[in-house]
Amino acid sequence: MWTVILLIGSNIFMTFAWYGHLKYKEVSLWKVILVSWSIAFFEYCLQVPANRIGARTFSPDQLKVIQEVITLSVFGVFSVFYFGDRLHWNHLAAFGCLIAGAFFMFHKF
């Protein structure tokens, strides 16, 4: 459970580091890079422990799939609330495919 909580937190920081600056196109690139790296520091402070803790229970492949599901979930919420985007049926279909991929990663047949 801690792995998922830490990954959600780290993804919130990383999403802001990677995409938050897109609203501020007038700010010079070097300033945006410094702010983004500063935000990313906190992402790493959560991401590294999440993977360490998660490695006790999950394989690296499973950790990566968990990370991707969380990343797209966080980004979906971010794009709606921060950029005012709208999610459409194709976004939900793509997310469904990702969930199906996670299902197969966690089940051995």
N, C-alpha and C positions, 0 to 999 in steps of 0.2 A: 504494500500500500504506500509506503514512504517513497518508493521508486516512482510511482505514478504522480504523487503530489509534487515531488521535486522536479519531475520532468515537465509538469504543467507550468510550474513557476519559471523554470528555465526557458521554456518556450515563449512565455509572455515577454520576458526580457529580450529574447533573441528576435522576436517578431518586431518589437519596437526598434531594436538596433538595426535591423535590416530594412524595414519598410517605413518606420515612423517619420523619417526625414523627407519622404516624398511629398509631404504637405508643405515643406519649406524649401522650395526650389530657389528662392532668392538668397539663401545662406550659402556661403562659399564652401566648396567641396572639402577643403582641409578641416574646416570646423565641423562639418557633418561627420567626417571620418573620426575625429577625436571624440565627439559625443557618442557615436555608435560604438566605438571601442570601449568607452567608459561603461556604457550600458551592457555590452557583451561580457565585461568582467563579471558582473553579477550572474549572468547566464551560466558562465563556467563554474561559479561558486556553487551552483545548484546542480548543474549537469554532471560534473565529475562525481560527486557523492551519490547521485541517483544511479549512475552506472556501476559504481562500486557496490552499493547495496543491492542493486538488481542482479548483479553477476552471481550472487549467492543462490538465487532462485531461477534465473532465466539464462538461456544461452545468449551469446552476442547477437545472433540472428533475431532472436525473439525480442531482445532489448531494442534493436533497430526498428523492428516493426511497431513496437509500442510507441517508440519515439515518433515515427512517421504518422501514425494515427493521431497522436496528440498534436503534432505540428499542424496538420491540416485542420483539425478541430479548432485549435487556437486561432489559426489564420482566418478561418471562416467567420468566427465571431469578430475578430479584429477588423476584417474588411467591411463587415456590415456596420459596426459601430464607429470605426475611426474614419473610414473613407465613404461611408454611406452607400456601399455597393448592395446589390440585391442578389440573393442566392436563387438559382434557377434549378429546374429539374435535372439538368446535366451535372450540376455540382453534387446533388444528392446521389445520382447514379455513380459518379466517380467515387464518392465516399463509400457507397455500398460495395464497390469493387475492392476498395482498400480494406474494408471490414472482412470481406470474403478472403482476401489474401492473409489477413491476420488469423482468421479461423484455420486456414490450412497450415500456417506456420506453427500453430500451437497444438495441432492434432496429428498424430502419426497414424498412418493407415497401413 
